[in-house]
Amino acid sequence: MWRHRLPTGLLVACIAGLLLASPALAQEIKALPWRTPRTEQAPSPPAPSPSLPVSPSEPAVQPTSWKALLMAADNAQPVFSNAVDALRQRLAAFDVAPADIGVLKADARAPASVADKANFDIQIARLAGPPSAGCFVFITSHGMRNGGLVVTRANGVLPPAYLAQALEGACANRPTVVITSGCFSGIYAADAAMRRPNRIILTAARQDLPSFGCSVDERYTFYDQCLLSSLDRGKPWRAIAMRITACVERREQHESTPPSYPQTFFGGRVVSLAAF
């Protein structure tokens, strides 16, 4: 299930005091099944596909290709879409096939490109592929404490359990890198269902802390800027994660903001995995 309806009191923007403006987001949150009109048949998260058992200690083979989903799940500021656009260009430069890069944005005009639940389910199912293909998911948005990242066009949040189930269905045991960027996004790295031997999880902040840079005066959030400046093809993800964290710390110190403490998780099979 996704969580539906967002409370103003718990919805904290990446810049302190900046709240989402939509009246629909000012409702009391309730843990309810995702609700759609009776005439709408939105797909459920992909069911786990059959796969050969893999030992948690068996190192994963470096993928020869990648399938990606990039989602700017809020449009309160342009920073989220800016990051997705820049990352799409970077992946293309890394020879990821354009057809293998799914892009969803809250400010998209084409119905199939809108960042909502139905399109998320469709696009994440497209990550399915051969054992030699890696999975890459990047989601940037505002975050809600104890909830997940905000999906504005769905008037909801994406809980870790839902994302974990969707990844299990589409990516199975293949090497998978998940980057969640937003306030309190450490909830994804801390969640037991997300922590699998084949997954790397990078998050912009600890699960109880905000991240920063959501402003019309910024091109990217602090974390997304550091991700883009640290992401080099062929570099181990562990080294990339360390560079991102150091970059965020420098920016926070320069701007005199509290530390956000970006979080990481490296599954046992992918500790040596390299980027693209």
matplotlib code that plots the C-alpha trace (Angstrom):
import matplotlib.pyplot as plt

x = [0.0, 0.9, 0.2, -2.5, -3.0, -0.3, -0.3, 1.0, 2.4, 4.6, 5.5, 8.9, 10.5, 14.2, 14.4, 13.0, 9.7, 8.9, 5.7, 3.9, 1.1, -1.5, -4.6, -5.0, -1.8, -3.1, -5.2, -4.5, -2.4, -3.9, -2.3, -4.9, -4.7, -4.2, -7.6, -8.5, -11.9, -13.8, -13.4, -9.6, -7.6, -4.2, -1.6, -0.4, 3.3, 4.9, 4.7, 8.1, 9.2, 10.7, 14.5, 17.3, 18.4, 21.5, 23.8, 23.8, 27.6, 28.1, 29.5, 27.3, 28.8, 29.2, 26.2, 26.9, 23.9, 21.5, 17.8, 16.9, 13.9, 14.3, 11.5, 11.0, 8.0, 7.3, 7.2, 7.0, 10.4, 12.2, 15.2, 13.7, 13.0, 16.4, 18.1, 16.2, 17.0, 20.7, 20.9, 19.2, 21.8, 24.5, 23.2, 23.0, 26.6, 27.3, 25.8, 22.6, 20.1, 17.5, 14.8, 16.1, 15.7, 12.2, 11.5, 8.6, 8.1, 5.5, 5.5, 5.2, 2.5, 2.3, -0.1, 2.3, 5.2, 3.4, 4.9, 1.9, 1.2, 0.0, 2.9, 5.3, 4.0, 4.3, 7.8, 9.3, 7.9, 10.0, 13.1, 12.7, 15.5, 18.1, 20.5, 23.3, 21.3, 21.5, 18.6, 19.0, 16.3, 16.6, 13.7, 14.0, 11.3, 10.2, 10.0, 7.7, 8.9, 8.1, 6.4, 8.7, 9.1, 6.2, 4.5, 2.5, 0.5, -0.6, -1.4, 0.6, 3.9, 5.9, 6.6, 9.7, 7.7, 6.0, 9.2, 10.8, 8.0, 8.2, 11.9, 11.6, 9.2, 11.1, 14.7, 14.7, 18.3, 20.0, 22.4, 20.2, 21.1, 18.4, 19.0, 16.3, 16.8, 14.8, 14.1, 14.0, 14.9, 17.1, 13.9, 14.6, 18.0, 16.8, 13.9, 14.4, 12.5, 14.7, 18.0, 18.8, 22.1, 21.8, 21.0, 22.9, 20.8, 22.0, 19.9, 20.1, 19.5, 19.1, 15.5, 14.9, 16.6, 15.8, 18.0, 18.5, 18.6, 14.9, 14.7, 13.9, 17.4, 19.1, 19.4, 19.6, 19.3, 22.5, 22.4, 21.5, 24.2, 26.8, 25.5, 25.9, 29.4, 30.5, 29.0, 31.8, 31.4, 33.4, 34.0, 33.0, 29.7, 31.4, 33.8, 30.9, 28.9, 31.9, 32.4, 28.7, 28.8, 31.9, 30.5, 27.2, 29.1, 31.1, 28.0, 26.2, 29.1, 29.4, 25.7, 25.6, 22.8, 22.5, 24.0, 21.7, 23.9, 23.4, 22.9, 24.1, 23.5, 25.6, 24.3, 26.8, 26.8, 27.4, 30.0, 32.4, 29.9, 31.0, 28.8, 27.5]
y = [0.0, 3.6, 6.1, 8.6, 12.2, 14.3, 16.4, 19.9, 19.4, 16.5, 17.6, 19.3, 20.9, 20.7, 24.4, 24.8, 26.5, 25.9, 23.8, 22.5, 24.8, 22.3, 22.3, 18.6, 17.9, 19.4, 16.4, 14.1, 11.1, 7.7, 4.3, 3.3, 1.1, 3.1, 4.2, 4.7, 5.4, 2.3, 2.9, 3.0, -0.2, 1.0, -1.9, -3.4, -3.5, -6.3, -9.7, -11.3, -13.2, -16.7, -16.6, -18.9, -18.9, -16.9, -17.1, -13.8, -14.1, -14.7, -11.6, -10.1, -9.9, -6.3, -5.6, -5.2, -2.9, -1.0, -0.2, 3.0, 4.8, 8.5, 10.3, 13.9, 13.3, 16.9, 20.2, 22.6, 23.9, 23.1, 21.5, 18.0, 18.1, 19.7, 16.8, 14.2, 16.0, 16.2, 12.6, 11.4, 13.2, 11.7, 8.1, 8.6, 9.7, 6.4, 4.5, 3.6, 3.2, 5.9, 3.3, 1.8, 5.1, 5.7, 9.3, 10.5, 14.1, 15.9, 18.7, 16.5, 17.3, 14.0, 11.7, 8.7, 10.8, 12.1, 11.0, 9.2, 5.7, 4.2, 5.4, 4.4, 0.9, 0.7, 2.2, 0.1, -3.0, -2.0, -2.5, -6.3, -7.7, -10.3, -11.3, -9.2, -6.0, -3.9, -1.9, 1.8, 3.9, 7.6, 9.4, 13.1, 15.0, 16.4, 13.9, 13.1, 11.9, 8.2, 8.0, 8.3, 10.6, 12.8, 12.0, 15.2, 14.1, 11.0, 13.0, 10.5, 9.2, 6.2, 3.9, 1.7, -1.5, -0.7, 0.2, -2.9, -5.1, -3.4, -3.9, -7.5, -8.1, -6.2, -6.7, -9.9, -10.8, -8.6, -5.8, -2.9, 0.7, 2.9, 6.6, 8.4, 12.1, 14.2, 15.0, 11.9, 9.7, 7.5, 5.6, 3.6, 2.5, 1.6, -0.5, -4.3, -5.1, -2.7, -4.2, -7.1, -8.6, -7.4, -3.8, -0.6, 2.2, 5.8, 8.4, 12.2, 12.3, 10.2, 9.1, 11.7, 14.6, 17.1, 17.7, 21.0, 23.0, 23.0, 26.6, 28.5, 30.1, 26.7, 24.6, 21.3, 20.3, 20.0, 16.2, 16.0, 18.5, 16.4, 13.2, 14.7, 16.0, 12.7, 10.2, 8.8, 5.8, 2.8, 4.2, 1.9, 2.9, 2.9, 5.6, 7.6, 7.4, 8.7, 11.6, 12.5, 12.6, 14.7, 17.1, 17.5, 18.1, 20.8, 22.5, 22.3, 23.8, 26.6, 27.4, 27.0, 24.4, 21.5, 18.2, 15.8, 12.7, 10.9, 7.2, 4.2, 0.5, -2.0, -5.5, -8.3, -9.2, -5.7, -4.2, -3.9, -2.9, -0.1, 2.6, 1.9]
z = [0.0, -0.4, 2.2, 1.3, 2.3, 3.7, 6.9, 6.8, 10.3, 9.3, 5.8, 6.2, 3.1, 2.5, 3.5, 7.0, 7.0, 3.4, 3.1, 0.0, -1.0, -2.3, -0.1, -0.9, 1.0, 4.3, 5.3, 8.2, 7.1, 7.4, 6.6, 3.9, 0.9, -2.3, -3.4, -7.1, -8.8, -9.5, -13.2, -12.9, -12.8, -11.7, -11.7, -8.5, -7.8, -9.8, -8.2, -7.6, -10.7, -10.4, -10.2, -9.4, -5.7, -5.2, -2.1, -0.1, -0.1, -3.8, -5.4, -8.2, -11.6, -12.9, -15.2, -18.9, -19.3, -17.1, -16.9, -15.0, -13.6, -12.7, -10.9, -9.8, -7.6, -6.6, -8.6, -5.7, -6.9, -10.2, -8.4, -8.7, -12.4, -13.0, -11.3, -13.3, -16.5, -15.7, -14.6, -17.7, -19.8, -17.6, -18.1, -21.8, -21.8, -19.9, -22.9, -21.1, -24.0, -24.0, -24.3, -21.0, -19.1, -17.7, -16.7, -14.5, -13.4, -11.4, -13.9, -17.0, -19.5, -21.3, -19.2, -19.4, -18.0, -14.9, -11.6, -10.1, -8.8, -12.0, -14.0, -11.3, -11.3, -15.1, -15.3, -12.5, -14.1, -17.2, -15.1, -15.7, -17.8, -18.3, -15.4, -17.0, -16.7, -13.5, -12.0, -11.2, -9.4, -8.5, -6.8, -5.7, -3.8, -0.5, 2.3, 5.1, 8.5, 9.1, 5.6, 2.6, -0.4, -1.4, -4.7, -5.3, -8.3, -6.4, -3.2, -1.3, -0.2, -1.5, 1.5, 1.7, 1.8, -1.5, -3.2, -1.9, -3.3, -6.6, -6.9, -5.9, -8.7, -11.4, -10.5, -8.4, -7.6, -10.1, -8.9, -7.9, -7.0, -5.3, -4.6, -2.6, -2.3, 0.2, 3.8, 6.0, 3.1, 5.3, 6.0, 2.8, 3.9, 7.4, 6.2, 6.5, 3.3, 1.3, 2.7, 0.3, -0.6, -4.2, -3.4, -2.8, -1.2, -1.0, 0.8, 1.2, 4.9, 8.1, 8.6, 11.3, 9.6, 6.8, 3.8, 2.1, -1.1, -2.1, -3.2, -6.4, -6.0, -6.4, -9.5, -7.6, -3.9, -2.0, -2.3, -5.9, -6.9, -5.0, -6.6, -10.1, -9.3, -7.8, -10.3, -12.6, -14.8, -13.6, -10.1, -7.3, -5.7, -2.3, -3.4, -5.0, -1.8, 0.2, -2.2, -2.1, 1.7, 1.9, -0.7, 1.3, 4.5, 2.9, 1.5, 4.8, 6.6, 4.0, 4.3, 8.1, 7.9, 10.3, 9.2, 7.3, 7.5, 4.2, 4.7, 2.8, 2.7, 0.7, 0.3, 0.7, -3.0, -4.3, -2.1, -5.1, -7.7, -10.0, -11.6, -15.1]

ax = plt.figure().add_subplot(projection="3d")
ax.plot(x, y, z, "-o")
ax.set_aspect("equal")
plt.show()
